[in-house]
């Protein structure tokens, strides 16, 4: 690696197999703030011997590779880091983006000059934090704590040692031309009520629906998409023909074997504000949404019940953290050069994800303190990046709240909120977070 950091660029490729990239395409990682592709810890056990002043031998243990990455939100790298943390490697198709149990990985290659390259394979984000600081300015950033399978240096990008990946003929991509996102490009809206208005759905026996950010998908009892539901099992909640609860209900009601009705005069509510989760719709097979067998899916609204237009105002900082609690599994690995190594991150097991939103903002009233004091759930919070997509957080509980007082200064609220999804079926907590951010490339 060269000695001047301003010469460092980084690119990535999505791996189909953990630790083994295709070696066919590279995409720029984005504007780097922090990056270390050579953070390697070799676990050494000292072996002492009587009569000697130093350890006589060192037993070499597993090689642990860590990859800290912090990038500004431009290009596609930040989306991939978020997407891998949520658990999806491709969201270019019409599906709700939710937490999954899959472990996706990236290959990251650092370029210092025409003759200095470092490749890290099996890069898995364990904890990813999206940060926006309104008080000091700067760009929105994604800070990822990643583990790596193995790292290797080469002077020609042909990593023909333990890693048999050849990038010497793969073009290194240009940096993104668009400016990174600013905190002013992010709006954070909140729905404080969700108990009366919404959608009633009844489907075939054993059916269920997934409601995510942008898409709703319907499944038959065998877990396959039910094509009676709008012809392909999928409805785009942002489309003009289905972007309100009334329009969505009419589409579903018109499908054979499915029934739907508007709840609580909520026809004008945006269908995008339905609580994200998994709902069981198939108690029976009569598609009658009035016989008590239907499921009710409520829409998040403002406290006055008229849409979801309330935003967190006078924000100072926003930090969305996805902590995956991954488990690294050590083991012996055989490289492409037939050598063997003991790797700390030979395999990765995905743990449970904790979704936390930390906010600081100028205090205005008692709304959020009252919610914290009463233990009341916040039905829906949306982080909207405009054309770059949005993230929905469902059923949040304020876990901590502080409002320190100091002479001569403004009063600032600090809150931490955790989320658990909505619904009544299967692993509905997967929709604690749902995104419509398109991962490009997929």
VMD Tcl script that draws the C-alpha trace (Angstrom):
set ca {
  {0.00 0.00 0.00}
  {1.22 3.52 -0.70}
  {1.97 5.83 2.18}
  {-0.40 8.64 1.21}
  {-4.01 8.05 2.20}
  {-5.36 10.50 -0.36}
  {-4.32 8.03 -3.06}
  {-6.49 5.23 -1.68}
  {-9.65 4.16 -3.46}
  {-11.85 1.17 -2.77}
  {-14.29 -0.89 -4.80}
  {-16.53 -3.85 -4.03}
  {-18.26 -6.82 -5.59}
  {-21.17 -8.82 -4.17}
  {-20.20 -12.42 -3.41}
  {-22.51 -15.29 -4.30}
  {-20.43 -17.59 -2.09}
  {-19.00 -16.37 1.20}
  {-15.30 -15.61 0.86}
  {-15.20 -16.28 -2.89}
  {-16.03 -13.32 -5.17}
  {-16.92 -13.76 -8.85}
  {-14.00 -11.59 -9.92}
  {-15.99 -10.10 -12.78}
  {-17.19 -6.59 -11.85}
  {-16.13 -3.86 -9.48}
  {-18.23 -0.96 -8.17}
  {-16.85 2.07 -6.37}
  {-17.31 1.95 -2.60}
  {-17.77 5.70 -2.37}
  {-16.26 8.62 -0.51}
  {-14.12 7.02 2.21}
  {-13.78 8.43 5.69}
  {-12.41 5.37 7.49}
  {-11.12 2.19 5.91}
  {-8.60 -0.50 6.85}
  {-8.38 -3.59 4.63}
  {-5.32 -4.85 6.49}
  {-6.60 -4.91 10.06}
  {-5.34 -8.42 10.77}
  {-4.88 -9.96 14.19}
  {-2.89 -13.16 14.40}
  {-3.80 -14.96 17.59}
  {-0.56 -16.03 19.24}
  {-0.23 -18.29 22.27}
  {3.16 -17.93 23.99}
  {4.83 -21.20 24.96}
  {7.18 -20.60 27.90}
  {10.19 -22.71 28.77}
  {12.14 -23.04 32.03}
  {15.53 -21.44 32.07}
  {14.81 -18.92 29.30}
  {14.07 -15.23 29.71}
  {11.60 -15.11 26.81}
  {8.93 -17.40 25.41}
  {10.67 -20.21 23.63}
  {7.96 -20.70 21.02}
  {4.80 -19.09 19.75}
  {1.81 -21.22 18.81}
  {0.02 -19.54 15.90}
  {-3.75 -19.51 16.23}
  {-6.60 -18.31 14.01}
  {-6.17 -15.24 11.81}
  {-8.84 -12.63 12.54}
  {-9.60 -10.01 9.86}
  {-11.63 -6.90 10.67}
  {-12.63 -4.25 8.16}
  {-13.78 -0.89 9.50}
  {-15.53 1.06 6.74}
  {-17.07 4.52 6.93}
  {-18.40 6.10 3.76}
  {-20.46 9.11 2.80}
  {-23.87 8.39 1.30}
  {-23.16 8.68 -2.40}
  {-22.82 6.01 -5.03}
  {-23.96 2.49 -4.16}
  {-21.53 1.33 -1.49}
  {-23.50 2.73 1.45}
  {-26.64 1.04 0.17}
  {-24.85 -2.29 -0.03}
  {-23.56 -1.97 3.53}
  {-27.07 -1.19 4.78}
  {-28.58 -3.93 2.64}
  {-26.13 -6.56 3.82}
  {-26.84 -5.56 7.43}
  {-30.59 -5.84 6.91}
  {-29.94 -9.19 5.30}
  {-30.70 -8.89 1.61}
  {-28.10 -8.94 -1.14}
  {-30.52 -7.97 -3.89}
  {-33.61 -5.81 -3.68}
  {-33.88 -4.79 -7.32}
  {-36.97 -6.97 -7.67}
  {-40.44 -6.15 -6.37}
  {-40.31 -7.37 -2.80}
  {-40.38 -5.91 0.69}
  {-36.91 -5.46 2.10}
  {-36.86 -6.95 5.61}
  {-34.49 -8.60 8.06}
  {-33.47 -12.07 6.96}
  {-31.39 -14.88 8.41}
  {-29.14 -14.95 5.36}
  {-25.52 -13.87 5.58}
  {-24.49 -11.90 2.53}
  {-20.93 -10.77 1.91}
  {-18.84 -8.45 -0.19}
  {-15.35 -8.57 -1.63}
  {-13.57 -5.24 -1.13}
  {-10.46 -4.27 -3.06}
  {-8.27 -1.32 -2.13}
  {-6.16 0.42 -4.77}
  {-3.27 2.57 -3.70}
  {-1.48 2.98 -6.99}
  {-1.12 1.10 -10.24}
  {0.97 -1.51 -8.44}
  {-0.56 -1.70 -4.96}
  {-3.74 -3.65 -4.27}
  {-5.29 -5.32 -1.24}
  {-8.26 -7.70 -1.48}
  {-10.49 -8.66 1.45}
  {-13.06 -11.36 0.80}
  {-16.02 -12.34 2.97}
  {-16.68 -8.82 4.22}
  {-19.79 -9.06 6.43}
  {-21.21 -6.01 8.24}
  {-21.85 -6.87 11.87}
  {-22.92 -3.42 13.00}
  {-23.93 -0.60 10.68}
  {-24.83 2.93 11.79}
  {-26.29 5.60 9.54}
  {-25.42 9.04 10.95}
  {-26.78 12.49 10.13}
  {-25.57 15.50 12.10}
  {-27.68 18.60 11.58}
  {-25.79 20.71 14.11}
  {-22.30 20.55 12.59}
  {-23.05 19.95 8.92}
  {-21.21 17.42 6.81}
  {-22.53 14.50 4.85}
  {-24.75 11.63 5.94}
  {-22.46 8.69 6.56}
  {-22.66 4.93 7.02}
  {-20.23 3.49 9.55}
  {-19.83 -0.29 9.30}
  {-17.94 -2.65 11.58}
  {-17.20 -5.63 9.36}
  {-15.39 -8.92 9.62}
  {-13.44 -10.45 6.75}
  {-12.62 -13.96 5.63}
  {-9.03 -13.27 4.54}
  {-6.95 -10.42 3.15}
  {-4.14 -10.54 0.59}
  {-1.81 -8.04 -1.11}
  {-0.67 -8.13 -4.74}
  {1.03 -5.66 -7.04}
  {-1.00 -6.54 -10.13}
  {-4.49 -7.28 -8.70}
  {-4.06 -10.96 -9.52}
  {-4.41 -12.47 -6.06}
  {-3.02 -15.87 -6.97}
  {-1.98 -16.93 -3.49}
  {-4.36 -18.20 -0.82}
  {-7.11 -16.19 -2.53}
  {-7.27 -17.23 -6.18}
  {-9.14 -14.17 -7.39}
  {-7.92 -12.34 -10.45}
  {-8.98 -8.70 -10.80}
  {-6.05 -7.69 -13.02}
  {-8.25 -7.42 -16.11}
  {-11.30 -5.96 -14.31}
  {-11.64 -2.20 -14.76}
  {-11.43 -0.21 -11.56}
  {-14.54 1.99 -11.40}
  {-14.63 5.77 -11.30}
  {-15.76 7.54 -8.15}
  {-19.44 8.57 -7.93}
  {-20.06 11.91 -9.56}
  {-23.09 12.93 -7.48}
  {-22.60 14.81 -4.23}
  {-23.15 12.77 -1.06}
  {-26.45 13.19 0.75}
  {-26.68 16.01 3.30}
  {-28.71 15.86 6.52}
  {-31.11 18.30 4.85}
  {-31.80 15.58 2.25}
  {-33.24 13.40 5.03}
  {-36.67 13.86 6.58}
  {-37.79 11.84 9.57}
  {-41.56 11.50 9.89}
  {-43.50 9.81 12.65}
  {-46.95 8.23 12.95}
  {-48.18 8.47 16.51}
  {-51.50 6.63 16.14}
  {-52.54 3.35 14.51}
  {-55.64 1.80 16.01}
  {-58.72 2.69 13.96}
  {-57.97 3.35 10.30}
  {-56.62 0.79 7.90}
  {-57.37 -2.25 5.79}
  {-59.22 -5.52 6.32}
  {-58.11 -8.53 4.25}
  {-59.42 -12.08 3.98}
  {-57.78 -14.59 1.68}
  {-57.71 -18.28 0.79}
  {-57.21 -20.85 3.52}
  {-53.70 -20.63 4.97}
  {-52.79 -17.44 3.12}
  {-50.79 -14.56 4.53}
  {-49.47 -11.20 3.40}
  {-46.21 -9.34 3.94}
  {-46.54 -5.56 4.13}
  {-43.24 -3.80 3.59}
  {-41.94 -0.42 2.55}
  {-43.30 0.04 -0.99}
  {-44.59 -3.51 -1.61}
  {-47.23 -5.87 -0.28}
  {-46.89 -9.55 -1.24}
  {-49.48 -12.30 -0.80}
  {-48.65 -15.96 -0.20}
  {-50.56 -19.22 -0.41}
  {-50.48 -21.77 2.39}
  {-47.44 -23.46 0.82}
  {-45.36 -20.26 1.00}
  {-45.48 -19.46 -2.73}
  {-46.75 -16.20 -4.18}
  {-50.52 -16.31 -4.66}
  {-51.09 -15.16 -8.24}
  {-54.80 -14.53 -7.68}
  {-53.57 -11.47 -5.77}
  {-53.31 -8.78 -8.47}
  {-52.15 -11.35 -11.03}
  {-48.65 -11.97 -9.64}
  {-48.96 -11.82 -5.85}
  {-47.41 -8.35 -5.59}
  {-48.83 -4.82 -5.34}
  {-46.67 -1.71 -5.49}
  {-47.93 0.58 -2.72}
  {-46.40 3.61 -4.41}
  {-48.30 3.13 -7.68}
  {-51.03 5.60 -8.52}
  {-53.69 2.87 -8.65}
  {-52.92 1.60 -5.14}
  {-51.31 4.41 -3.16}
  {-54.33 4.95 -0.89}
  {-56.03 2.44 1.37}
  {-59.28 2.76 -0.61}
  {-57.56 2.03 -3.92}
  {-55.59 -0.86 -2.48}
  {-58.71 -2.33 -0.92}
  {-60.59 -2.11 -4.22}
  {-57.77 -3.94 -6.04}
  {-57.75 -6.76 -3.50}
  {-61.55 -6.98 -3.35}
  {-61.60 -7.40 -7.11}
  {-59.26 -10.40 -7.02}
  {-60.76 -13.87 -6.99}
  {-60.45 -15.69 -3.64}
  {-59.52 -12.46 -1.86}
  {-61.69 -9.95 -0.01}
  {-60.96 -6.52 1.43}
  {-62.61 -3.53 3.07}
  {-61.55 -0.13 4.41}
  {-61.40 0.18 8.18}
  {-62.51 3.22 10.15}
  {-63.12 5.63 7.27}
  {-59.42 5.40 6.45}
  {-59.76 5.22 2.69}
  {-57.75 8.40 2.12}
  {-54.79 7.22 4.20}
  {-51.66 6.37 2.23}
  {-51.23 2.62 1.81}
  {-47.48 3.14 2.33}
  {-48.28 3.94 5.95}
  {-49.75 0.52 6.73}
  {-47.80 -1.05 9.59}
  {-45.00 -3.22 8.24}
  {-45.28 -6.88 9.14}
  {-46.63 -10.33 8.31}
  {-50.35 -10.99 8.70}
  {-52.32 -14.25 8.57}
  {-55.26 -13.86 6.18}
  {-56.48 -17.42 5.68}
  {-58.46 -18.65 8.70}
  {-61.06 -19.94 6.25}
  {-61.52 -20.06 2.50}
  {-64.55 -17.84 1.89}
  {-62.78 -14.49 1.25}
  {-65.44 -12.73 3.34}
  {-63.77 -9.88 5.18}
  {-66.81 -9.35 7.41}
  {-67.20 -12.78 9.00}
  {-64.60 -12.41 11.76}
  {-61.90 -14.43 10.02}
  {-60.18 -11.44 8.41}
  {-57.05 -9.63 9.52}
  {-57.01 -5.93 10.28}
  {-53.91 -3.99 9.18}
  {-53.81 -0.47 10.54}
  {-52.27 2.65 9.06}
  {-50.02 4.96 11.02}
  {-51.41 8.49 11.25}
  {-50.75 11.71 13.11}
  {-52.15 12.13 16.58}
  {-55.20 13.85 15.06}
  {-55.79 10.90 12.73}
  {-55.21 12.78 9.47}
  {-52.30 11.31 7.58}
  {-48.68 10.91 8.66}
  {-47.17 14.33 8.14}
  {-45.61 14.97 11.56}
  {-41.83 15.22 11.41}
  {-39.21 15.38 14.10}
  {-38.36 19.07 14.03}
  {-35.22 20.90 15.13}
  {-33.22 17.69 14.86}
  {-29.59 17.81 15.93}
  {-28.48 14.22 15.26}
  {-30.01 11.05 13.84}
  {-28.32 7.66 14.21}
  {-29.92 4.46 12.93}
  {-28.04 1.38 14.12}
  {-28.45 -2.20 12.88}
  {-26.54 -4.50 15.24}
  {-26.57 -8.08 13.96}
  {-24.71 -9.86 16.76}
  {-23.13 -12.19 14.21}
  {-21.18 -15.22 15.41}
  {-17.81 -15.87 13.80}
  {-16.99 -19.56 13.38}
  {-13.30 -20.43 13.26}
  {-12.00 -23.29 11.16}
  {-9.32 -24.59 8.84}
  {-9.50 -23.29 5.29}
  {-7.72 -24.54 2.20}
  {-6.67 -21.81 -0.20}
  {-6.52 -21.76 -3.95}
  {-2.79 -22.40 -3.68}
  {-3.50 -25.57 -1.64}
  {-2.11 -24.03 1.54}
  {-4.15 -24.28 4.74}
  {-4.84 -21.57 7.30}
  {-6.84 -21.39 10.51}
  {-9.27 -18.48 10.11}
  {-11.30 -16.83 12.87}
  {-14.01 -15.91 10.36}
  {-14.00 -19.14 8.38}
  {-17.81 -19.01 8.50}
  {-20.35 -16.51 9.82}
  {-23.65 -17.25 11.55}
  {-26.16 -14.42 11.55}
  {-27.42 -13.42 14.99}
  {-30.49 -11.52 16.06}
  {-30.69 -7.95 14.86}
  {-31.27 -5.01 17.18}
  {-32.71 -1.97 15.41}
  {-32.14 1.25 17.32}
  {-32.84 4.87 16.40}
  {-31.09 7.53 18.48}
  {-32.29 11.12 18.16}
  {-31.30 14.43 19.68}
  {-33.44 17.50 19.08}
  {-34.48 20.76 20.64}
  {-37.26 20.11 23.15}
  {-40.65 21.43 22.09}
  {-43.34 19.76 24.18}
  {-44.06 16.67 26.29}
  {-45.20 14.38 23.45}
  {-42.28 11.96 23.48}
  {-41.64 12.13 27.21}
  {-45.27 11.18 27.77}
  {-44.90 8.26 25.37}
  {-41.74 7.15 27.16}
  {-43.32 7.49 30.58}
  {-46.41 5.53 29.55}
  {-44.48 2.87 27.61}
  {-46.60 3.60 24.54}
  {-45.49 2.29 21.15}
  {-44.70 4.61 18.24}
  {-46.37 2.77 15.32}
  {-44.18 3.97 12.43}
  {-41.13 6.13 11.80}
  {-39.89 6.78 8.27}
  {-36.47 7.97 7.19}
  {-36.95 9.40 3.70}
  {-33.96 10.14 1.46}
  {-36.05 11.32 -1.48}
  {-35.02 9.70 -4.75}
  {-32.46 7.56 -2.85}
  {-35.24 5.61 -1.13}
  {-36.70 5.30 2.34}
  {-36.53 3.18 5.49}
  {-39.55 2.37 7.65}
  {-39.21 1.43 11.33}
  {-42.24 -0.25 12.90}
  {-43.54 -0.42 16.48}
  {-40.90 1.54 18.33}
  {-40.55 1.66 22.09}
  {-38.64 4.57 23.62}
  {-36.09 2.82 25.82}
  {-34.35 5.90 27.20}
  {-35.11 9.60 27.40}
  {-33.11 12.49 28.83}
  {-33.60 16.26 28.94}
  {-30.67 17.89 30.75}
  {-30.99 21.49 31.89}
  {-28.06 23.88 31.82}
  {-27.88 27.66 32.34}
  {-28.09 29.81 29.26}
  {-28.65 27.03 26.76}
  {-31.48 25.45 24.86}
  {-33.18 22.35 26.20}
  {-32.28 19.24 24.21}
  {-34.12 15.90 24.21}
  {-32.14 12.69 23.70}
  {-34.10 9.55 22.86}
  {-33.30 5.96 22.02}
  {-36.01 3.89 20.29}
  {-36.05 0.15 19.55}
  {-38.38 -1.56 17.04}
  {-40.13 -4.93 16.78}
  {-42.31 -5.05 13.67}
  {-46.05 -5.71 13.40}
  {-48.32 -8.60 12.45}
  {-49.50 -11.89 13.87}
  {-47.80 -14.56 11.79}
  {-44.43 -16.23 11.32}
  {-41.36 -14.05 11.91}
  {-43.20 -10.75 11.69}
  {-40.46 -9.03 13.75}
  {-38.37 -9.17 10.55}
  {-40.27 -6.01 9.62}
  {-38.87 -4.03 12.53}
  {-37.04 -2.41 9.61}
  {-38.12 -2.36 5.99}
  {-36.58 -0.47 3.09}
  {-37.31 0.31 -0.53}
  {-33.70 1.26 -1.23}
  {-32.66 -0.45 -4.45}
  {-29.34 -2.23 -4.14}
  {-27.54 -1.46 -7.38}
  {-25.68 -3.42 -8.49}
  {-27.53 -6.51 -7.32}
}
mol new
graphics top color blue
foreach p $ca { graphics top sphere $p radius 0.5 }
foreach p [lrange $ca 0 end-1] q [lrange $ca 1 end] { graphics top cylinder $p $q radius 0.2 }
display resetview
